């Protein structure tokens, strides 16, 4: 069997998105990988956080720039550029951007990318979207779409 290496070309998949108050760039869409692997870059503003949650797929974070506070179960740690963390499926975790901005790559398989695409809109530029608080309707939709994609929120954000 011959194996081929394919160099991903910018714009191969719809790749520049605004997801809540975050800019997302899909570098590898799961549809482009036989194993269903997604590689997604996230650019986030200071203080952006995801509350305690768990999901049914592994998730690897590779920090590109900035500082992040993570919680995995009861373990708390802070990571910076060049560091990575692997979160096993089912592990309760959360993070918060602890610098002016933060950027990381996530690598996942499964439904995470699908959830991102359902809740995102095309980004007109590779910048952060306007920073506005989520409305209660947007929060309810986020929780419902996440639940439909195997993500369950179980606690507050970390400080």
N, C-alpha and C positions, 0 to 999 in steps of 0.2 A: 504494500500500500504506500503510495506517495503522499507525503505530508506537505502542505503548502503554508507558507507564512504570508499573511495579508497585512499590509501596512494600512492602518485606518486613515482615511482621508477626512480632513475637517469637513463637516457638513454632510457626511454620508448618511447619518441618521439625523432626524430633527434634534439638534444638539444644544441650542442656546435657549434656555427657558427661565422664566421667573416662577419660582415656587415660594409662595408666601412672601417673606421679605428676603429671599435668597436668590442668587443667580446660580443656575445649574448648567453644566455643560456635560452632555453625555458623550464620553470618549469612546465607549464600546457599548453598543446596545445589545441586549440579550438576544435579539433576533439575528445578530451578526456572529454569534458564538454557538457552536454545537452543544456546549455544556450550559447554555443559558446564562453566561456570566455578563454582568453589567459592571462598567467602570465609570463612575460619575464624579465630577469635580463640583464642589460646593463652595461658593464664596458667600460669607455671612458677615453681618455687622456685629459690632461689640454687643454683648449681652444676649445675642440670639441663643435660644435654648430649645431643647426638646425634652419634655417631661419624662419621668421614669416610664419605661415601656419595655415590652419584649416582643419578639416576632419569631416566626417559624423558619428563619434562614440565618446562616452565619453572615457576619458583616465585618469587613476589615477596613480600618481607617488608616490612611497614611497622611500625616500632617505636612502640608506644603509650606504654609506660612502662618504666623500668629501663634497664640497660646489657647489651649482648650482645657477646661476642667471636665473630667469624666467621672462617672460613678458606674461601677459594675457591681451589682449586689451591694454589699456594704463597703467595698473598696473604693477609695477616692484617689485620683491621681491627676496630675497636670502634665500635659504633653505639649511639645513645641515642634518646630520644623525639623523634618528628618526622622521623627519618631512615628511608630505605628502601634496599633492595638488590634487584636482579633477578638471579636465577641461571638461566642458560640450561640447558636439558635437556642431560644428559651431563656437566655440570660437577661435579667432585668438590668437596664442601663439607661443613662441619660448623659447629656453633655451641654456645656455652655461655652460660648466664645468669650475668652478672658483677655482679649487684646482689641485694638481699634477695629480690626477686621481679622477674619480667619479664613483659611482655605485648606480643604482637605479633599482627598480622593476616597471614595468608598468603593469597595468591590463586593458584590453580592451575587447570589443566584436566586431565582424565584421571582416573587411578585413586587419587590421593592420598587424597581424601575417603573412598573405599571402604575403603582400608586402615585409616584412622582408625576408621571405624564397625565394622569386623570386630573390632578390638582394644579397643574402648571398652565402657563400661557406662553406663547412665543415671546422671547425677549428681543426688543429692538436693538439692544447693545449688550456687550459683555460686562455690564455694570450692575450694581445692586439696584433693585427696583425702588420706587418711592417707599420710604419706611412709614407704614401706617399700622396701627394696632389691628389685630384681627377682630372682626365683629363677632357677636355670639353666633350668628348664622354661619360664618366662615369656620368658626371653631367646631360647631356641630357637624358641619360637612367634613372637615378634616378628620374628626373622630370616626365618623361613619365610613368614610372611604378607607381609612387606615384599617378599621376592623374588617372590612370586606377583603383586604389584602393581607390578612394575617398579622396585623400589628395591633397590640392592645396596650392602652395607657393604664398605668397602675399607681401612679403617684405624681407629686408635684415636681416642677423643675428643681435643679440644684442651684444653690446660691454661690 
